[in-house]
């Protein structure tokens, strides 16, 4: 399965942990389209969802997240996503 140009662009922006708003700033698409595509990438396990844990002062993976409030989370490409992004 090939990546769409939008999927490629989103994956390209999350080689490091990024909040939703930064992805929206850097990707040339409306926020709702980016959110829908991000959800698809998460389902494919090409992107992981993170939240910031104040107690340990670090990002932690979360399997449970509010799909209607992606602004509250951070995103990072997975190993599978990296391989797909790099054409392998």
C-alpha positions in Angstrom: 0.0 0.0 0.0 1.4 3.3 -1.1 1.4 6.4 1.1 -0.7 9.3 -0.1 1.2 12.7 -0.4 -0.6 13.9 2.8 0.3 10.7 4.7 3.9 11.1 3.6 4.0 14.8 4.7 2.5 14.0 8.1 5.0 11.2 8.8 7.8 13.5 7.6 6.9 16.0 10.3 6.8 13.6 13.3 10.3 12.0 13.3 10.4 13.7 16.7 7.5 14.2 19.2 5.2 16.9 17.9 1.9 18.4 19.2 -1.1 18.4 17.0 -1.0 22.2 16.5 2.6 22.0 15.2 1.6 19.4 12.6 -1.2 21.6 11.5 1.1 24.6 11.1 3.6 22.6 9.0 1.3 20.5 6.8 -0.6 22.3 4.1 -4.1 20.9 4.8 -7.1 21.8 6.9 -7.0 20.6 10.6 -9.9 18.3 10.2 -8.3 16.5 7.2 -5.0 16.2 9.1 -6.9 14.8 12.1 -8.7 12.2 10.0 -5.5 11.1 8.3 -3.6 11.0 11.6 -6.3 8.7 13.0 -5.8 6.4 9.9 -2.1 6.4 10.5 -2.6 5.5 14.2 -4.9 2.6 13.2 -2.2 1.3 10.8 0.3 1.6 13.7 2.5 4.0 11.8 2.0 6.7 14.4 1.9 6.4 18.2 -0.1 8.7 20.4 1.7 10.2 23.4 0.7 12.3 26.4 2.9 14.4 28.6 3.2 13.0 32.2 3.9 15.9 34.6 5.1 13.5 37.4 7.9 12.0 35.4 8.4 15.0 33.1 8.3 12.9 30.0 6.1 11.7 27.2 4.4 8.3 27.6 2.5 6.2 25.1 -1.2 6.0 25.4 -3.5 3.5 23.8 -6.6 5.4 25.0 -7.1 8.9 23.6 -10.0 11.2 22.7 -10.2 11.2 18.9 -12.3 14.4 19.1 -9.5 16.2 21.0 -6.2 15.4 19.2 -5.0 18.8 20.3 -4.4 17.4 23.8 -1.8 14.8 22.5 1.6 14.5 20.9 2.5 12.2 18.0 5.6 10.3 16.9 6.3 8.0 13.9 6.7 4.3 14.8 9.3 1.9 13.4 6.7 0.6 11.0 5.9 4.1 10.0 9.6 4.9 9.4 10.0 1.9 7.2 6.9 2.8 5.2 8.0 6.5 4.9 11.4 5.4 3.7 9.9 3.1 1.1 10.8 -0.3 2.6 
